[in-house]
């Protein structure tokens, strides 16, 4: 970790998750309404059908892991200058680490979101999903300097 970076804390990561959730909703809500109609929101069923399962669970999981593999961040993390790195080396994590990290979110959420809240308690700001995958999230605190063109 260099001097311009620090461990990304709980609230900045919550904000990144909100950004990602809004982006996913902007894309998926019209598709789900197109398939199931407005009655989709009135159903008490956990999963409405095959396409609901695909668009609600499979597609977001694949998209998140692809973003992590190629950018080490989701769009929300990128917007906030956050990056996922290997906790031991600081290098780009492996695809396996990213898959474990994603599955680790479920482990982190099961006991009343304690594994997510752990980010606010842990010295390295690691949630249980980070600990399981051997990753940390870093925040770039050194924005690029402002530059103006000279008038001639």
N, C-alpha and C positions, 0 to 999 in steps of 0.2 A: 504494500500500500504506500503510495507516495504522499507528499505533503498536501496535495490538492484534494485528496480523497479522505473520506471518513466512512464509518459504518452507517448505513441508512437506517434511521430509527423507525419506530412504529407508525407515527402519524404520516410521514412522507410516503411510506409504503401503503398505508390505507388510502391515501389520495391517489396513488398510482393504480390501485385496485379499482377505485371508483371510476377513474378515467377509462380503464379497460372494460369495466362492466357496461358503462354507457355506450362505448363503441360497439361492443357485442350486441347490445340491445338495439341500437340503431340499425344494425345489419339483420338481426334475426327476427325481431318483432314483425316486420312486414312480411317476411317469408312465412312465419308460423300463422299469421292471420290469413295470408293467401291460401295456405293449405287447409286450415281448420276453421276459418271464419272467426268472427268476434266471439263466438261461444267458447273458443279456446280458453278465455280468461274466466269463464264461469264454471268450468269443470273442476271437480274435486279430485279427479284422478291424478296420481303422481306423474304418470307418463300417458299422454293421449294416444300414442301410437308409434309406429316405426319412425316416421319422419320427425316427430317430436323428440324421440330419443337421439336420433342422429344429430339434429340441429341444436339441441340443448346440452348434450353431454359429449358426444364424439367430436363434432366439429370444433367446439371451443378448445377441447383438450389438445387436439392435433395442432390447431393454430397457435396455441400458447407454446407448445414444445418446439414448433418450427421457429417461432420468433426467438425463443431462447437459444436454439442451436445456431441460428444465423446472426442474431444481433445481441445475444446475452441479455435481452430485455424484451418486455412487451411494449406496445406503444405508450402505455401510461408510464412505465419506467423510463423509456427513452425521453419522453416529454419533461420528466423531472430529473434527468441526468443521473439515473440509477443504472447500475450494471451488476449482473450476477457473475461472480468469479469463484474459482476453486478456493476453499477455505485454507488449504495448506500452502498452495503455490502462488495464488493470485492470478493464475492463468485461466484461460477459457475452460469451463467444465466440459466433461464428456457428454455425449448424448445420453448415456446410461445415467449419469448424475442428474440430468434434467428430467428424465422419466421418473426416477426415484423421487425427485423434488416435487413433481406434479402429484404423484400418488401420495406423497407425504402430506400434502394439503388436507387430504381426507382424514389421515391419522391426526393431524393437528386440530381439526374442527370437531371431531367426535366428542371429546370431553369438554363441552361448553366453550369451544374455541380457545382453550387454554394454550394449545401449541402455537396459535397465532399471537395471542396476547404475550407470549413468552418473548417476542421480539422486543417489547418494552422493558423487559426485566434483565435480559441477557447482556453481558458485557460486550459481546461482539454483535449484538442485535440479531442473533440467529433465532428463527422460529424452529419448531421441531422439524418441519420439512427441510429447512436448511441443514440442521444437524444430521438428519438421516442421509441427505445427499452429499454432505461435505461441502456446502457452499456458503458464501456470505454475499450480502448485497452492499455495494459501495455507492456512495454519493459523491459526485464530482462537485467540489465547492469552489472551483476556480473557473468561472465563466470566461469566455473569450473576451478580450478587451474590445472596447468600442473603437472603431476607426472611421474617420471621415475622409472624403476625397478633398484634396486641396483645390481651392478655386484659383484659376489662373488669369 
